[in-house]
Amino acid sequence: MQKNDIFDKYSHYYDLLYKDKDYNSEVEYVHSLISKYSFGAKTLIDFGCGTGRHDIIFAQKGYDITGVDLSEKMISIAKKSRIKNVNFLQGDIRYIRLNKLFDVAVSLFHVISYQKTNNDIKAAFETAKAHVAKDGLFIFDCWYGPAVLTDKPSIRVKRLENDVIKLSRKSKPEMHPNENYVDVIFDVDIMDKKTRIHNTIKEIHTMRYLFFPEIEMFATNAGFNILHFEEWMSGKTPHLNSWNVVFICKHI
């Protein structure tokens, strides 16, 4: 299954699956990082924007937003918001070129960890460089290697419902320690509450976990300096339990 096929399927239940995700707090957090390291930034490109939930809130804070996602169906959902100062486009973080520069590029919710190979990550950094003005920022979060290997991923089950469907998702990880990635195997059962008909989906999300020295190498080779890195949302220095770490890089 190709990566875009996975996310096209994902789009049907994505917002339900993450209805408890605190997008407002996450945007406020990223906005605080932008304000600290690039005061006055107004234009922002979001690589891997999904259905646009972050971008709508960024726009409400006064940013001019371009949201990019690999999945056409995700972008189709995002476009329904029709929010001023937000433009959504389909594209791949590795290859898209808009011939336009932004004050800030962000890539949130582990999009960088979806780049499995060194070439994929290198290409993603080069795309960020191609869209960030000099002295602009590239802010992204990822699965952090020390925590993934210390507090290993485990089987999890998530159950949710809305007025239309009832969803159950079981996730089973398969570690690939010599390649630094985890295959997260999702078995999803979606029941139509009106017809009681079940639809099952099997997905594999391959997640690359990363370490500071290699991120520093990718950043430096692409023309960025790492200004700061910290545990996502908490601001703590990353440690062996910091699964999600955010990096703030400056285009030099």
Secondary structure, 3 states (H helix, E strand, C coil): CCHHHHHHHHCCCHHHHCCCCCHHHHHHHHHHHHHHHCCCCCEEEEECCCCCHHHHHHHHCCCEEEEEECCHHHHHHHHCCCCCCEEEEECCCCCCCCCCCEEEEEECCCCHHHCCCHHHHHHHHHHHHHHEEEEEEEEEEEEEHHHHHHCCCCCEEEEEECCCEEEEEEEEEEEECCCCEEEEEEEEEEEECCCCCEEEEEEEEEEEEECHHHHHHHHHHHCEEEEEEEECCCCCCCCCCCCEEEEEEEEC
